Amino acid sequence: MSPFHFMLLNLHTKRFLKKILPFGLIWMAFALVYGLLEYGLIGQLDKYPSSGNPYNFKNNIIPLLIGSFLVGLFQGVCEIRWLARRFTGSTLKFKILIKTVFYIFFFAVCLVAFSLFNSYYNYHGYLLIDALDDLQRFAANFSFWSTLVFMGFIAGIALFFSEIIQYVGDGVIYNALFSKYHRPISEKRIFMFLDMKSSTAIAERLGHEKYFTLLKQYYADMTHAILTTEAEIYQYVGDEIVLSWPKDVGLEDNNCINAFIKIANKIDAKKHIYLEQFGEVPKFKAGFHIGEVTIGEIGTIKRNIIYTGDVLNTTARIEAECNNYKAQILISGELKQELAAGNNTSIIKIGALILRGKTIPMALYKVTF
C-alpha cells in the first residue's frame, strides 16, 4: 500500500470514528444517569423489587456502561454504513421515527441478552433454566417495557444529534460545545471561493426547481473531495461554496488545490449523468488566498461562527478575476509562496490585482492541471 493510500485510509478511519463515537458517548452518559437513578431508588437491595431479578450496583454499573457504549457504537455503525444511505431523500421527522422504531426492535433483543448475562454475572453457577425464569419475569414486568422506551428515547436523541450535525456541520457543533470560539481568536487560514460559471443563464433555462436539483447534485458530488482534503465548509452562497483550511492542513500535500482538482475530476466523471438529467455539465472557477482571520461566535437569536478579515474580500476579488484571465484556478502570490511544488500542476504568474484602498498590486498566479 502506497503512503498516499495509507494516509487516505487513516483519514477515512479518523472521520468514521469521529462520526460513530458520539453515539457511544451519548449512550454511555444516559446509561450512567440511569444506573445512578436506579441505585438511588433501589439502594442496598439485592433484587429488583418489581421483578425479583438479582441486583448489585457495583456488579451492574460496569457491564451497563460497557454494554451501552457498544450498543451506541453499533447504532453509529448502522447509521453511517447502512441506514443513512437509505433515507437520504427523506424528511427529518420521517427518518427519526422509522429509525427509532427499527432500533426499538433491536434493543428488545439486546435487553433479552443483557438479562441472561446479568443473571449469570451476579449469580455464578446459575443454571440456564434459572436465567430463563429471570428473563420471563423481567419481560412480563413493566420495568422491561419502561427500559425499552428509555432506550428508544436515547436512540432518538442520538439520531437527532447526528442529523443536526448534517445540517450545521460537525465543526460548528463541536466548536460550540467546547467553546473554542466563544472568545474571538486569530488564525491563519486558506480560503477557496468556488463559483459556478454562467449560473444565471443555466437557472433561466432550467427553471428554479430543476436548477435547485442541479445545485443539490453538484454540491453532493463535492463531498468526497471535501472530506479527503479535510476542508471545512464555511458557507454556501447560491451557486458559490466557500471552503476553508487551517494553514497547516491546507498546505499539507497541497490539500487546498487538490480539493478543486478532485471536484473537477468527479464532475467530469459524471458528465454523462449531468447531460442526461440537465442538458448541462457544470463548469466552475475558484480563487485562493491565505491570510489572518479573526474567528468568533456572533448573534443572539441565531448564533453562528464567522470569519472576519481582509483575506475573505481579497479571495472573492481573486475569484472574480478568473473570467478576465480565462482561468479555472487563480491564487495569490502569498499562497503560491507557501505551496509545495506539485507533480501534476503548473503555476504561472499571469497578472496583478490592485485592491481598493491599496497601492501595491497583488501578484496573481494561474494553476493548471
FIVEX-867908 format. One line per 10 residues: their letters; for each residue x, z, y of C-alpha. Coordinates in pm, 1 decimal. Layout:
<fikols>
A> X/Z/Y ~ ...
</fikols>
This chain:
<fikols>
MSPFHFMLLN> 0.0/0.0/0.0 ~ 144.2/-101.4/338.0 ~ 192.8/162.6/614.2 ~ -79.1/-14.6/817.7 ~ -335.4/16.3/538.3 ~ -228.0/376.5/476.4 ~ -283.1/452.7/846.2 ~ -632.9/299.5/831.0 ~ -711.5/495.6/516.4 ~ -616.2/819.3/689.6
LHTKRFLKKI> -820.7/722.8/994.4 ~ -1130.0/643.3/785.4 ~ -1086.3/964.9/586.6 ~ -1049.8/1168.5/904.0 ~ -1363.1/1020.2/1054.6 ~ -1556.4/1063.4/728.4 ~ -1461.1/1431.5/709.0 ~ -1545.5/1473.7/1076.0 ~ -1895.4/1345.1/1003.1 ~ -1971.0/1549.9/691.5
LPFGLIWMAF> -1806.9/1881.7/786.7 ~ -2076.3/1975.3/1043.6 ~ -2335.7/1958.2/764.7 ~ -2137.7/2207.1/556.1 ~ -2073.4/2437.6/852.1 ~ -2439.0/2435.7/962.2 ~ -2549.9/2520.6/608.5 ~ -2291.4/2797.6/574.9 ~ -2387.3/2950.5/910.8 ~ -2756.4/2962.1/819.5
ALVYGLLEYG> -2669.1/3097.7/473.6 ~ -2469.5/3380.9/631.9 ~ -2762.8/3470.7/857.2 ~ -2997.6/3455.8/558.4 ~ -2768.2/3674.5/346.9 ~ -2731.2/3936.6/621.3 ~ -3105.6/3948.0/686.5 ~ -3168.4/3977.8/314.1 ~ -2920.2/4264.6/287.7 ~ -3081.9/4438.9/584.4
LIGQLDKYPS> -3421.0/4422.5/409.2 ~ -3314.3/4495.5/50.5 ~ -3026.7/4735.5/120.2 ~ -2884.7/4911.7/-184.6 ~ -3145.9/4794.8/-434.0 ~ -3007.6/4623.5/-742.4 ~ -3310.0/4398.6/-794.5 ~ -3523.0/4179.3/-572.7 ~ -3845.6/4379.1/-520.1 ~ -4071.4/4076.3/-544.0
SGNPYNFKNN> -3924.6/3904.0/-849.7 ~ -3719.8/4170.3/-1026.7 ~ -3417.8/3938.2/-1041.0 ~ -3072.6/4106.7/-1010.7 ~ -2937.3/4157.5/-657.3 ~ -2594.3/4265.1/-533.1 ~ -2490.6/4177.9/-177.8 ~ -2114.8/4177.9/-242.0 ~ -2151.5/3961.3/-550.5 ~ -2412.7/3733.9/-392.9
IIPLLIGSFL> -2268.2/3658.2/-49.7 ~ -1958.5/3461.9/-158.9 ~ -2145.4/3232.2/-402.6 ~ -2415.8/3193.1/-136.9 ~ -2168.8/3080.7/131.5 ~ -1970.1/2854.8/-100.1 ~ -2284.0/2707.7/-254.3 ~ -2441.0/2646.0/86.8 ~ -2124.5/2481.5/218.9 ~ -2113.5/2249.3/-82.9
VGLFQGVCEI> -2483.6/2166.5/-50.0 ~ -2420.8/2085.0/316.3 ~ -2129.5/1858.8/225.2 ~ -2349.3/1689.1/-33.5 ~ -2613.8/1626.5/232.2 ~ -2344.5/1487.9/462.9 ~ -2214.2/1251.4/195.4 ~ -2569.2/1135.2/117.5 ~ -2630.0/1070.8/485.7 ~ -2308.3/884.9/560.3
RWLARRFTGS> -2271.5/691.2/236.4 ~ -2630.0/622.1/138.6 ~ -2934.7/724.1/343.1 ~ -2812.0/630.1/691.7 ~ -2785.1/262.6/595.9 ~ -3136.6/256.0/451.0 ~ -3302.8/392.3/764.7 ~ -3108.5/202.4/1032.1 ~ -3416.3/45.8/1190.4 ~ -3646.2/349.2/1153.1
TLKFKILIKT> -3762.7/582.0/1428.6 ~ -3602.6/923.5/1468.7 ~ -3910.9/1120.2/1360.8 ~ -3967.8/899.6/1054.4 ~ -3604.9/932.8/943.1 ~ -3603.3/1310.9/974.9 ~ -3941.6/1350.1/798.7 ~ -3868.8/1126.6/499.3 ~ -3514.3/1251.0/453.1 ~ -3623.7/1615.2/475.0
VFYIFFFAVC> -3884.4/1559.2/201.3 ~ -3615.5/1398.6/-15.5 ~ -3382.1/1693.7/34.4 ~ -3654.6/1948.6/-40.8 ~ -3696.7/1798.0/-387.4 ~ -3321.4/1807.1/-435.5 ~ -3298.6/2167.1/-314.0 ~ -3563.6/2275.4/-562.2 ~ -3325.6/2162.7/-836.2 ~ -3038.3/2347.4/-661.7
LVAFSLFNSY> -3239.9/2669.2/-645.5 ~ -3310.6/2649.8/-1017.1 ~ -2938.0/2604.8/-1086.8 ~ -2844.2/2885.7/-845.8 ~ -3094.7/3124.8/-1005.8 ~ -2943.8/3064.6/-1350.6 ~ -2588.9/3102.7/-1212.9 ~ -2681.2/3420.7/-1024.1 ~ -2819.4/3583.7/-1338.4 ~ -2500.6/3515.6/-1532.6
YNYHGYLLID> -2275.2/3609.1/-1240.3 ~ -2432.5/3951.0/-1184.0 ~ -2500.5/4043.3/-1544.0 ~ -2226.6/3922.8/-1777.0 ~ -2344.1/3891.0/-2132.1 ~ -2692.8/3775.4/-2032.1 ~ -2849.6/3552.4/-2291.6 ~ -2991.5/3214.9/-2189.5 ~ -3341.9/3340.6/-2266.3 ~ -3289.1/3627.2/-2017.4
ALDDLQRFAA> -3171.7/3386.2/-1748.7 ~ -3471.3/3162.9/-1811.1 ~ -3700.8/3465.1/-1775.7 ~ -3538.3/3540.7/-1437.9 ~ -3587.0/3180.0/-1337.0 ~ -3952.6/3182.1/-1436.9 ~ -4018.0/3497.0/-1232.6 ~ -3831.8/3350.1/-935.9 ~ -4013.5/3015.4/-948.2 ~ -4353.4/3185.6/-974.6
NFSFWSTLVF> -4278.4/3410.4/-677.6 ~ -4331.5/3349.6/-307.2 ~ -3959.6/3408.2/-248.0 ~ -3879.4/3081.2/-427.6 ~ -4109.1/2880.1/-204.7 ~ -4005.4/3058.9/113.6 ~ -3640.4/2991.1/28.5 ~ -3722.0/2625.7/-34.7 ~ -3895.2/2599.5/304.5 ~ -3595.7/2768.7/469.3
MGFIAGIALF> -3358.3/2519.7/305.3 ~ -3578.2/2232.5/418.5 ~ -3561.3/2373.2/772.1 ~ -3178.6/2383.9/760.4 ~ -3172.7/2025.2/630.5 ~ -3392.9/1918.6/921.2 ~ -3166.1/2093.1/1174.0 ~ -2855.5/1930.5/1023.1 ~ -3028.2/1591.5/1026.1 ~ -3136.9/1634.0/1386.8
FSEIIQYVGD> -2781.1/1728.9/1489.0 ~ -2644.0/1426.1/1304.9 ~ -2895.1/1188.2/1464.7 ~ -2841.1/1325.0/1816.1 ~ -2467.5/1261.7/1775.5 ~ -2551.9/895.2/1711.6 ~ -2736.0/880.9/2044.4 ~ -2483.6/1054.4/2269.1 ~ -2158.9/1020.7/2069.4 ~ -1965.2/1285.1/1882.5
GVIYNALFSK> -1709.9/1310.9/2162.8 ~ -1977.1/1418.5/2410.8 ~ -2131.4/1671.4/2170.8 ~ -1805.5/1835.7/2064.9 ~ -1658.8/1835.7/2415.3 ~ -1974.3/2007.0/2539.2 ~ -1979.9/2259.3/2251.2 ~ -1618.3/2360.3/2307.2 ~ -1647.3/2333.6/2687.5 ~ -1343.8/2106.7/2706.5
YHRPISEKRI> -1451.7/1958.0/3038.9 ~ -1654.6/2248.5/3177.2 ~ -1382.5/2272.0/3439.3 ~ -1253.0/1932.1/3556.6 ~ -918.7/1827.9/3413.6 ~ -688.5/1531.2/3473.5 ~ -583.4/1290.3/3200.5 ~ -400.8/962.1/3186.3 ~ -626.3/713.4/3009.6 ~ -657.5/343.7/2932.6
FMFLDMKSST> -984.0/164.8/3012.9 ~ -1127.5/-162.9/2891.9 ~ -1421.3/-325.0/3069.7 ~ -1560.9/-586.1/2829.9 ~ -1828.1/-819.6/2965.8 ~ -2031.5/-1099.9/2804.2 ~ -1991.0/-1440.1/2966.9 ~ -2294.2/-1629.1/3103.9 ~ -2522.0/-1339.7/3011.0 ~ -2780.0/-1421.0/3279.7
AIAERLGHEK> -2823.6/-1777.7/3155.0 ~ -2845.3/-1657.6/2793.0 ~ -3108.1/-1398.5/2885.1 ~ -3318.6/-1658.7/3066.1 ~ -3303.9/-1895.8/2769.3 ~ -3378.3/-1636.4/2502.1 ~ -3622.8/-1416.0/2690.5 ~ -3580.0/-1041.7/2741.2 ~ -3687.2/-925.8/2394.8 ~ -3470.6/-1167.5/2197.7
YFTLLKQYYA> -3182.6/-1112.7/2438.3 ~ -3208.6/-739.3/2370.5 ~ -3192.3/-812.0/1997.2 ~ -2878.6/-1017.6/2061.6 ~ -2719.4/-730.9/2254.9 ~ -2809.2/-485.2/1979.7 ~ -2639.9/-704.6/1717.2 ~ -2347.3/-775.7/1949.3 ~ -2272.6/-408.0/2004.4 ~ -2329.0/-323.8/1636.5
DMTHAILTTE> -2065.4/-579.5/1538.5 ~ -1813.2/-397.5/1758.7 ~ -1846.5/-75.9/1559.1 ~ -1564.4/-131.9/1311.8 ~ -1319.9/-234.7/1585.1 ~ -1409.6/69.8/1795.7 ~ -1369.5/310.6/1504.5 ~ -1043.3/170.2/1368.1 ~ -875.9/169.6/1709.3 ~ -1007.0/520.0/1792.3
AEIYQYVGDE> -1176.5/400.2/2109.8 ~ -1428.9/615.3/2293.3 ~ -1742.1/450.3/2428.0 ~ -1771.9/563.6/2787.4 ~ -2085.9/371.2/2874.9 ~ -2299.7/62.9/2822.6 ~ -2397.7/-124.9/3137.4 ~ -2631.9/-401.3/3026.1 ~ -2409.2/-660.7/2861.1 ~ -2092.1/-471.7/2954.8
IVLSWPKDVG> -1928.9/-196.5/2749.8 ~ -1660.3/37.1/2880.7 ~ -1414.2/172.4/2625.2 ~ -1151.5/435.3/2688.0 ~ -849.7/587.2/2513.0 ~ -622.4/879.0/2591.3 ~ -286.2/723.5/2680.2 ~ -107.1/803.8/2352.9 ~ -396.1/689.0/2133.7 ~ -448.5/366.0/2324.3
LEDNNCINAF> -80.3/273.6/2317.0 ~ -27.5/359.4/1950.0 ~ 5.4/24.6/1768.2 ~ -144.7/-131.3/2083.2 ~ -487.5/5.5/1986.7 ~ -641.1/-91.2/2319.8 ~ -552.5/-461.5/2288.9 ~ -624.8/-465.5/1915.6 ~ -977.4/-340.3/1985.1 ~ -1054.7/-662.7/2172.8
IKIANKIDAK> -886.9/-877.9/1906.3 ~ -1082.4/-708.9/1626.3 ~ -1408.3/-755.7/1817.3 ~ -1329.5/-1123.4/1875.3 ~ -1244.8/-1175.7/1507.6 ~ -1565.5/-1005.2/1396.7 ~ -1785.9/-1212.7/1625.8 ~ -1604.9/-1529.0/1517.7 ~ -1656.8/-1442.9/1150.2 ~ -2031.2/-1407.2/1214.0
KHIYLEQFGE> -2074.9/-1702.6/1448.5 ~ -2293.5/-1886.2/1196.3 ~ -2534.1/-1591.1/1197.8 ~ -2548.0/-1585.6/1579.2 ~ -2607.2/-1961.1/1591.1 ~ -2883.2/-1935.2/1332.6 ~ -3062.1/-1643.1/1497.4 ~ -2995.5/-1701.9/1867.0 ~ -2851.3/-2052.8/1900.6 ~ -2558.7/-1897.1/2085.5
VPKFKAGFHI> -2229.1/-1726.6/1997.0 ~ -2143.7/-1453.1/2249.1 ~ -1828.1/-1512.7/2447.5 ~ -1668.1/-1230.3/2638.7 ~ -1376.6/-1124.9/2853.2 ~ -1207.6/-796.4/2931.3 ~ -992.0/-624.5/3188.7 ~ -749.7/-340.5/3105.3 ~ -578.8/-80.8/3318.7 ~ -413.8/257.6/3279.5
GEVTIGEIGT> -419.9/547.0/3522.4 ~ -502.5/905.9/3603.0 ~ -866.5/1017.6/3597.4 ~ -1048.0/1342.9/3655.3 ~ -1289.8/1430.8/3375.1 ~ -1564.7/1686.2/3404.7 ~ -1929.0/1774.0/3349.7 ~ -2178.2/1675.1/3616.0 ~ -2553.8/1706.1/3665.6 ~ -2813.8/1981.3/3645.9
IKRNIIYTGD> -3129.4/1832.5/3490.7 ~ -2926.8/1595.7/3271.4 ~ -2563.1/1686.8/3218.9 ~ -2301.6/1423.8/3148.2 ~ -1925.9/1395.6/3119.2 ~ -1787.7/1144.3/3368.4 ~ -1453.2/999.2/3472.3 ~ -1358.2/957.0/3835.5 ~ -1053.4/781.6/3971.9 ~ -923.6/459.3/4118.7
VLNTTARIEA> -842.0/327.3/3770.7 ~ -1210.5/262.0/3698.0 ~ -1271.2/47.6/4006.4 ~ -941.9/-133.1/3950.3 ~ -1026.7/-212.3/3587.1 ~ -1363.0/-354.2/3695.2 ~ -1184.5/-574.9/3953.4 ~ -935.6/-695.3/3690.0 ~ -1218.5/-787.8/3454.2 ~ -1390.1/-982.9/3734.7
ECNNYKAQIL> -1072.0/-1191.5/3779.9 ~ -1089.8/-1323.3/3420.8 ~ -1309.3/-1615.4/3525.9 ~ -1071.6/-1715.7/3804.8 ~ -776.9/-1733.3/3566.4 ~ -979.7/-1862.7/3267.2 ~ -857.2/-1566.9/3063.3 ~ -1011.3/-1366.6/2782.3 ~ -787.6/-1067.2/2848.7 ~ -625.8/-959.3/3175.4
ISGELKQELA> -416.0/-645.1/3200.4 ~ -247.2/-468.2/3488.5 ~ 127.4/-454.3/3536.8 ~ 119.8/-77.1/3479.5 ~ -34.6/-122.1/3134.1 ~ 197.0/-411.6/3046.8 ~ 498.6/-186.1/3104.5 ~ 358.6/68.9/2856.3 ~ 260.5/-170.5/2577.5 ~ 487.2/-238.8/2282.9
AGNNTSIIKI> 575.4/-598.8/2200.7 ~ 303.8/-743.5/1979.2 ~ 379.3/-976.4/1690.1 ~ 57.2/-1174.1/1726.3 ~ 12.4/-1166.3/2103.2 ~ 185.5/-1307.1/2408.1 ~ 175.4/-1157.0/2756.1 ~ 233.9/-1385.4/3054.0 ~ 234.4/-1296.7/3422.4 ~ -17.1/-1519.3/3597.6
GALILRGKTI> -100.7/-1371.7/3936.1 ~ -159.3/-1072.1/4156.7 ~ -459.2/-876.8/4275.0 ~ -481.5/-725.7/4621.1 ~ -719.6/-431.4/4610.7 ~ -940.1/-339.7/4902.3 ~ -765.0/-93.9/5132.2 ~ -418.8/-161.4/4983.3 ~ -136.2/-386.6/5095.3 ~ 79.7/-400.2/4781.2
PMALYKVTF> -55.4/-652.2/4528.0 ~ -101.8/-556.2/4163.7 ~ 58.0/-784.0/3904.7 ~ -182.1/-937.3/3653.8 ~ -90.9/-1048.7/3303.3 ~ -279.6/-1273.2/3064.4 ~ -283.6/-1175.3/2696.0 ~ -338.7/-1442.4/2432.5 ~ -365.4/-1407.4/2056.3
</fikols>
